[in-house]
Amino acid sequence: MTKYVVVGGNVAGVTAAKRVRDLDPGSQVALYTEEPYPYYYRPRLWEYIAGQIQPEDTYYRPVEWYAQQGIDLHLASRVEQFDPASKTLGLQNGETVSYDRLLIATGGRCFIPPVEGADLPGVFDLRTLDDAKGIVARAEQVKEAVLIGGGLLGLETAKALSDRGLRVTVVEFFPHLLPRQLDAPGSEVLATHLNQLGMTLLTGEVTQSIEAQGDDLLVSLKSGKQLKAGLVIFSTGIRSEVSIWQSGGVETNRGIVVNEYLETNLADVFAAGDDAEYQGMIYGIIPAALEQAEHAAANMVHTRSSRYNGTLLSTRLKIAGMKFDALGDSTLEGEDVTVLRLSQPAAGRYERIAIRGGAIVGAIVLGDSRRVQPLKRLIAAGVNVSYVQDQLFDKNFDLKSLIQ
Ligand SMILES: Cc1cc2nc3c(=O)[nH]c(=O)nc-3n(C[C@H](O)[C@H](O)[C@H](O)COP(=O)(O)OP(=O)(O)OC[C@H]3O[C@@H](n4cnc5c(N)ncnc54)[C@H](O)[C@@H]3O)c2cc1C
């Protein structure tokens, strides 16, 4: 009987464990995860922070589900050692676990820049349910929050705190919000909307230090501005969890390097999700973690049976009714790239389409989500749109007509 071991109990780990059981019902599947909770849905942490749901409502499946699926679940079980020669893992509690096939799905952690005072009480980051619980406990006692980082996660967290009734200031290093997904004009449309919701946005600002002032925190920016708040949250990027695996000889770059079968450089060791780097890319999104987990599981059971070709980058943000989608190479520019724009700030609408070699390779869609699915399909299929380029924003032009 093959023994499959999965390390990491969130989307990638649990998806793969379930798939392995389905494909090899007679096998033994054990899942070890550091956190004390079963798989919970990280996007729901915002609803919890906003005061709309309880922590348990973020659980994707109840604890009983694992046993029903034949998955041997080990919560609060951190893996600390990895020895591929003996095919064993060492747990924090001293136990040794052996495997025939191993999936590493240990995801990522928040990256905090080296800012003085980042370790003070009242300063947080948001990755786990425990982080969210800490934020909620603090938010109950204070009225103002500073969010450092105006990316996707930072803005959603800012919105959640604002929904809770806190006054929120967002500090972004880049000259505009969502630098990875939005261009400057699109960001202006979004900023107008966020200002209307009562948030203060400071762009092109560098956080220099945080100091305690009585019960408050004082955030000093390089420009000389100072912000007083009871709660400060860093949302400044994610780093893959690689150190334990690296010490066991797994090849890493920014993440664990995997090939199209989600194999690492070591025999019988696979990786998927936020810790996996495929063709230089760490996606950091749920759709990629899901896809990679499905392929990894299939290949763990039937060697090289399922080929992964990458995931279309697509990001969706919904801030108080304003829907925003970034698809593919959404901010792509260059001599060989044609950029088409539609900007209607008053209507809260903005669209940017990047075309290369006649095909749409990326798009930003703010305010009209009906166009997202057809654009996604056009990008995935590489359809030639050059002959209708001038009509792509016409009210009466049906994007779906381009998809056969
Ligand atoms: C607040 C928030 C909101 C998000 N919203 C979205 C969204 O709307 N859409 C989207 O696509 N993505 C979103 N993301 C990103 C998404 O959650 C991640 O891409 C996804 O969780 C990655 O899944 P994963 O299983 O690879 O890793 P993770 O979710 O990081 O899970 C890794 C697991 O491994 C465990 N682990 C780590 N080290 C060890 C160890 N040594 N031993 C044992 N266990 C270990 C951890 O405890 C954890 O359970 C959001 C993230 C956050 C934080």
The ligand as a Gaussian input file, in Angstrom:
#p B3LYP/6-31G(d) Opt

LIG

0 1
 C       -6.366000      37.354000       3.628000
 C       -6.086000      36.637000       2.328000
 C       -7.012000      36.696000       1.295000
 C       -6.761000      36.066000       0.082000
 N       -7.674000      36.185000      -0.920000
 C       -7.462000      35.566000      -2.094000
 C       -8.426000      35.655000      -3.133000
 O       -9.452000      36.321000      -3.005000
 N       -8.185000      34.983000      -4.306000
 C       -7.040000      34.244000      -4.479000
 O       -6.882000      33.653000      -5.531000
 N       -6.115000      34.152000      -3.506000
 C       -6.286000      34.794000      -2.318000
 N       -5.344000      34.706000      -1.324000
 C       -4.143000      33.881000      -1.560000
 C       -4.490000      32.421000      -1.298000
 O       -5.070000      32.284000      -0.033000
 C       -3.260000      31.564000      -1.446000
 O       -2.848000      31.601000      -2.798000
 C       -3.551000      30.124000      -1.050000
 O       -3.945000      30.039000       0.290000
 C       -2.322000      29.237000      -1.285000
 O       -2.617000      27.969000      -0.814000
 P       -1.458000      26.968000      -0.370000
 O       -2.173000      25.752000       0.099000
 O       -0.442000      26.849000      -1.426000
 O       -0.691000      27.690000       0.849000
 P       -1.176000      28.276000       2.223000
 O       -2.572000      28.753000       2.148000
 O       -0.119000      29.236000       2.644000
 O       -1.164000      27.025000       3.204000
 C        0.019000      26.433000       3.608000
 C       -0.251000      25.520000       4.783000
 O        0.973000      24.869000       5.137000
 C        1.131000      24.900000       6.521000
 N        2.573000      24.829000       6.823000
 C        3.521000      25.754000       6.520000
 N        4.726000      25.309000       6.945000
 C        4.527000      24.105000       7.499000
 C        5.385000      23.144000       8.105000
 N        6.681000      23.334000       8.207000
 N        4.839000      22.025000       8.593000
 C        3.501000      21.778000       8.486000
 N        2.653000      22.649000       7.912000
 C        3.160000      23.792000       7.431000
 C        0.486000      26.200000       6.948000
 O        0.123000      26.186000       8.306000
 C       -0.734000      26.238000       6.020000
 O       -1.806000      25.549000       6.557000
 C       -5.561000      35.337000      -0.095000
 C       -4.629000      35.259000       0.949000
 C       -4.879000      35.897000       2.153000
 C       -3.861000      35.824000       3.251000

